[in-house]
């Protein structure tokens, strides 16, 4: 995530967050099981728009 975040040095409003254990990913229903390829649970790509810590838009 840090490497991706560094590609947007002018960013002041977007937070880049990791989810190493996939707990948040699974809670959102965005988990992708690629265990057969040896990669375990991964996160589907998505974006969230939050306002006062409440999800306004999820895509």
N, C-alpha and C positions, 0 to 999 in steps of 0.2 A: 504494500500500500504506500509506503513512504516514497518509493521510486515513482509511482504513478502521481502522487501528490506533488512531487518536485517538478513535474512537467507543467504545472500550473502555478508558477511563482506569484502571479498577480492575484490569485484567489484569496479572498478574505472572508468568504461566507460559507463555503462548502467544506464539510468535515469528511475526511476519509477514514473509515473505521474498519478494522479487521475483525474477523469472527473465527478465530483459530479452532475452536471446539465445535463450531457450527450450531451452537445452542440457539442463538438468535435467528439464524437462518431457518432452522427447523420450526421454530415458533411461528415464523412468518409464512411457513409453508413453501419456502423457496429452495429447499434442499434438493440436490440432484445426486443420486447414488451412482457413483462410477467406481464402485469397489471392484468390479470385475477387471477393470484396467489398473487396479492397484492404487487408485487415487482416493478412495473413501468417499465421504460425503463432501460435496462441493456446493457452492452457492450459485444459483442462477443469477444472471445479471438483472439488476433492478435499480431503481432510483426512488427515493422517498422525499417528499416535501413536507417538512414539519413546521408547525406554528405553535409556539409555546409548548413544545414537547408532545404535540398531538399530530398524528399522521393526517395530512390533508389530501395527499395524492400519492398513490403507489403505482408504479408502472414497471 
